[in-house]
């Protein structure tokens, strides 16, 4: 049935991700390798992990339909960049999808661990297991002063990009995100919309990530990120508690719930907007809805992921119809 | 007054910069000012030029032209790095260390790596640049009229000299 409002400051946090960029020394970066050389790098890494008994599923990106690759990016398992070109790229993924290792993205290795909620340290430790294991078999490109030598000079140092995915409808509605983003930027964080282009953010979902990789340890960066995420979550809560008192906002939330209950067709953009309002209402007790299911639907009702679930390429009308039917389940 | 960079055209862009507390005047022609990433209206050094979204500007290429040196591992020249905005392999960071330094300083400040390295690097210590090496590079930077690199090197020399005195 419906999820009661838990009303903690962590309601805004959806998930935490840590990504480590690593390269094997004395081997050019993937962009400078031909397909056979990339295959050799990939084969060496896969064989090593297999010999070490790692239970990871191997996917050659070139074997996927384009929508299957895009779905992996929609589900945050790979980078959009990794989905955009398939040649010589391999994805290794754990069964629970917490660990994903991209081979021959911009760097030879991008080791990623995702955890639900705010778990910066746990996500780092998850990625570190594979980092340490792989560094016992391969000599990573490393310099005592510059740290890990990666393709993009911005990524040298720890090579760690840690991020927290947050739903921030109240801060968006009150126009506070631009100011928060500017402040976060000065403190060494980037705040970006996770869905939609740069101009418009869909579903008020933002990714807050560290930009500083030099002069700071991984643990310091993780602590700083956690502090930043908690501060933003506290601000979101304060803004939401004020916002929810406004009759106009409560009307907006309930109208959104009404549309979800009655719609026959629903586009992805419309769903993101409606779910964002209803989630805000559900967290603060204005409506009854299943919050964990809303979190899942933000991802699973994206166009490419719907094709994957249907195991075929659906038409836009078919997707809109299935989406309208599925989204109603948040009230059951 | 002739442009300090090409020494052919008349200088139409005049800038004053404070380097280590000393005012330095720079006089360039319009073409060189644009090539060096000094906008005619911006009036300040641009860390990134307009080269394919890369981190190194065309200005960096011109100023730091390395006369044919190539990385043995990937075959990249410094011009290739500047053109693509990315080194071709990890060894490029070593081969073109001096030339990449101003860009890395722009991106990361003076910070050095402070994280957890791989196990093979445990116990190794970074070898600091010696004063003589730094002075040599400063002289080269001045010869190439690479003012940004010169400022960075001058700071490093000053800081290292102070440490040695202590």
Interface residues (C-beta under 8 A of the other chain):
Chain A: X23 X25 X26 X27 X28 X29 X31 X32 X132 X135 X136 X139 X140 X141 X142 X143 X144 X145 X146 X147 X148 X149 X151 X152 X153 X154 X156 X157 X158 X160 X212 X213 X214 X215 X216 X217 X218
Chain B: X55 X73 X74 X76 X84 X86 X87 X88 X89 X90 X91 X93 X94 X100 X103 X104 X107 X108 X109 X110 X111 X112 X113 X114 X115 X116 X117 X118 X119 X120 X121 X124 X125 X126 X127
